[in-house]
Amino acid sequence: MKIVMNIWGFFQTNILTQPAFFIGFIVLLGYILMKKRWYECLAGFLKATVGYFILTVGSGGLTNTFRPILAGLSDRFGLNAVVIDPYFGQVAAQNAVENLGRSFSMMMSVILVAFLVNIVLVLFRKWTKIRTVFLTGHIMVLQASTALWVVLYCFPHLQDIKIVFLMGGLLGVYWSVFSNLTVEPAQHLTEGANFTLGHSNMLGFWLADKLSSKVGNKSKKVEDMKLPGFLSIFKENLVSTSILMLVFFGTIMLIIGKENMQAIDDTFTTQSFLFYILQKCLYFAVYLTILLQGVGLFVNELTYSFNGISSTFLKGAIPAIDCPGLFGYTHGNVITLGFLFGALGQFIAIVGLIVFKSPIFIITGFVPVFFDNAVFATIANKNGGVRGLAVTTFISGIIQVLGGAIAVAIFGMKEYGGWIGNFDWDTMWPVIGLLMKNLQYVGIAIVILGMLIIPQLQYKKRKDDYFLIVEDYEKYAEKNGIILEE
């Protein structure tokens, strides 16, 4: 048993929680199962791993540069606020768990149990109807951190081993069911690229697919906009992102002020404040460009090599990956606009908390406001054009703040200053928490059975092509009269 735990410890430390290597080894395994030559396997591993590293440079640059700026609003006005951001949420969850005198290291065991549950549900897909393998390693860690506190909050006296299996089972079912729920919209968006979304906003992505088609006009997409005169420069993503971020973050930094920005960023010393603002805002376009280049590298390798896995021991399965994987299948301006309308919704909701004197005050976190709303925008633009995008992400922004405030109240996170903040954890997880807190084990049974029913309902609705959509998208499209874009 000790040998097994040592092997698991090595795997979780060096591979599972290191998304670039995790994706790289999944690609390597896929190529091996496809019986490719050794040098093709090596090349696939390197391209996928380096591609994900490039993506990480872009996403890390965006997060590390702009998260402190948004959080700086709290310091500027001396607010006692909770930041809705998964990294703030992880720290807050750790503090809450350790404040109970429990070990936060249980979180890694939760990940193991959850991942195994996901694999088992896929292996028995004939009965479970699960088609997806959740592969976003760092999201696993962030979710498990908050989930550990959620269960401890509801079951404070439960033994560690029971906590691990209880939360691992619950989280594994969530990963499986809700990544599976995103298969149809993701395949529709990518026209059969054979991967889907594996993040903390999977319910939100599915809802964005449904809502945008009802409120928008798909004939008027972002990429089809006719802009006259000088406005035509906004057709170029690099230009539009630079200008829009200069207005958005430039305004925020001016509000925060020079002295406060110097306290936030120790690299800001003698440089002119105006040129500092210009540089920071233009870095948004730089990091976004880097991120999209990385996406192209690793997604192509992963989707091709995963055929080796889906044709052998995980038949018919597709990978569920991070949000940026979907960014390459839309116009660049869609990502920027999704972020801006989501931010607008968040700021209006925050003003509402102030006006109505909410006992809990929320500060925007960069990860939910950017990555959630950008990925919602990809499918919203596809289904409902500019209007669908604007309405969907604006509503999402409001829900993120108000739902985040409710979640903070339910789980007692105000004193710890952070909450995960992504859409699913601001909507369905507070409901899950209330069921567990009030109904205990009965509540857990209701939640798990309720989630497992979802793929059964999906299958019942489309028995004839439920699996066809991942096995042969061209046949699926032909059968359903879907015209594929060239």
C-alpha positions, 0 to 999 in steps of 0.5 A, a space after each residue: 500500500 505504501 508503494 502505491 501511495 508513493 507512486 500516486 504522490 509522485 504522479 499527483 505532484 509532477 503530472 496530475 497537478 502540472 497541466 502541461 505535463 498531464 496533457 503531454 503524457 495524455 498525448 503520448 499515451 494516445 500516440 502509443 495506443 495508435 502505434 505511432 513511431 517513437 519519434 512521432 510520439 516524442 514530437 506529439 508530447 513535445 508539441 502538446 507540452 510546449 503548447 500548453 506552456 505557451 498557453 500558461 504564459 499567456 493566461 498566467 500573464 493575464 491573471 497575474 497582471 490584472 487580478 491585482 488591479 481589480 483587487 486594488 479597488 478594495 484597498 483604494 476605498 478601504 473596503 472589507 470585501 470578499 474577492 471572487 477568484 479561484 486563487 483567492 478562494 483556494 487560500 481562503 478555503 485552506 485557512 478555513 479548513 486549517 482553522 477547524 484543525 483539519 489537514 488541507 492535504 486531504 485535498 489531493 486524496 479527494 482529487 484521486 478519488 474524483 478522477 477515478 470516479 470519472 474514469 469508472 463512469 466513462 468505462 461504463 458509459 453504456 449505462 452511465 451515458 458519460 462521454 467525457 474525461 476531465 483533464 484540467 489538472 489545475 482546475 481539479 486542485 482549485 475545485 477540490 480546495 473549495 469542495 473540501 471546505 464545503 463538505 467540512 462545513 456541512 459535516 464538521 465532525 466527519 472522519 478524514 477518510 469519509 470526507 475524502 470518499 464523500 467529496 471525491 465521489 461528489 466531485 467526480 460525478 460533477 466533473 463527469 456529468 457537467 463536462 458531458 453536458 457541454 459536449 453538444 455546444 462545444 461540438 457545435 462551436 468547434 464543428 466536431 473538434 472532439 473535445 469539450 469544456 472541463 472547468 468550473 463554469 460548465 453549467 454556465 456554458 450550457 446555459 449560455 448555449 440555450 439563452 443566446 439562441 433565444 435572445 440573439 440574432 445569429 446572422 449578426 455575429 461579431 465577425 460580420 459587423 460592418 464598421 464604417 470609417 475609422 471604426 473599421 480598425 476595430 475589426 482587427 483583434 489586436 487593435 480593438 483589444 488594445 484600445 478597449 483595455 486601455 479604456 477599461 483598465 486605464 480608467 480603473 488604474 486612474 481611480 486607484 491612483 499612482 501611489 496605490 498602484 506603486 504599492 500593488 506593483 513594485 516594478 512601478 517606480 520612476 516611470 511616468 504614470 500615463 506610460 505605465 498605464 499604457 504599457 500595462 493595458 497593451 500587455 493584455 493584447 500581448 498575453 491574449 495573443 500568446 495564449 491563442 498561439 499556445 491553444 492552437 499547438 496543444 489542442 491539435 495534438 490532444 484531439 488527434 492523439 486522444 483517438 488512440 485512447 477513445 478507440 481502446 480502453 475509453 471507447 467513444 470518450 473525448 477530453 474535457 479541457 480548459 476554457 482557452 481551448 475553445 478560444 481558437 474557434 471564434 473571432 478574437 474580438 468575441 473574447 474581449 467583448 465577452 469579458 467587457 460585458 461580463 465586467 459591466 454586469 459585475 460592476 452593476 451588481 456590485 453597485 447594487 450590493 452597495 446601494 442595498 447595504 449588503 452585509 457582504 461586499 464582493 470585489 471582481 476577480 479576474 479569472 471568473 470575469 474574464 475566462 467564464 465570460 469569454 468562454 460563454 461569449 464563444 458559443 453565445 456569438 455562434 448562436 445569437 451574434 452580438 446581441 446574444 453575446 452581450 445579453 448572455 455575458 452581462 447576465 452572467 456577470 450579475 449572477 457571478 457577483 450576487 451568487 458569489 455573495 450568497 455562496 459566501 454567506 452560506 459557507 461562512 467565507 466572509 471572514 476568510 476574504 475569498 471565494 472560488 467565484 466561477 459560475 457553477 460555484 455561484 449557482 449550483 454549488 450553494 444549492 448543493 451546500 444547502 442540501 447537504 447542510 440541512 439533509 446531511 446524507 440524504 442531501 448528498 444522495 439527492 445531489 449525486 442521483 440528481 446529477 446522474 439523471 442528467 445524462 440519462 435525460 440527455 440520452 433519452 432526448 437524442 437516442 439516435 445520435 447521442 454517441 454519434 456526435 463524438 464518434 462521427 460529427 460529419 455524419 451527425 451534422 448531415 443527419 441533423 441538417 447542420 451546414 459546416 463552415 469551410 
